[in-house]
């Protein structure tokens, strides 16, 4: 356990107050919760667009959940604080993690949430494909669908279908697969590289050419 004397003044104040008892600790918990809630509200609002579409009371409820879970986690791991960053910076990481977890779980509670369906028919609108060149991009999409089945690993295919076809939010996918954002980014990058190579090898040299200009 780090000594409070080794910390900057602000972190020392936070740590001593959170280690204390009675009214001093309760006041520190209230201040920390208010800080965590402000961060959570801003982050839920930022991430709450797109497939989440979270607004109003629902957004505020999720922010409170994330802040409360973050506060409990901070208290449980207070002994792990080493003073390598400011206390508030350390606490910030907890609430960011809880926002991701809360949003991910929230997505799967919705009736429409699914990783099973393959929404290939939505791709023309999502990619902004030119209706005047429908015959070209339908051929391209058919080739891409074959490539998805033939060149991707099972996990790459699962992630590509979830994010690109079904528009599953990244936080929701992290929660469902029990992995990290960076791992999914890497998997999706590798999948897209494989698909591009397969399309080029099959004569689709300009895979962007069917988009609107």
Secondary structure, DSSP 8 states (H G I E B T S, - for coil): ---GGGS-HHHHHHHHHHHS-HHHHHHHHHHHHHHHHHHHHHHHHHHSSTTT---HHHHHHHHHHHHHHHHHHHHHTGGG--SSS-HHHHHHHHHHHHHHHHHHHHHHTSTT--SS---GGGHHHHHTB-GGGHHHHHHHHHHHHHHHHHHS-HHHHHHHIIIIIS---HHHHHHHHT--HHHHHHHHHHHHHHHHHHHHHTT---TTTTB--
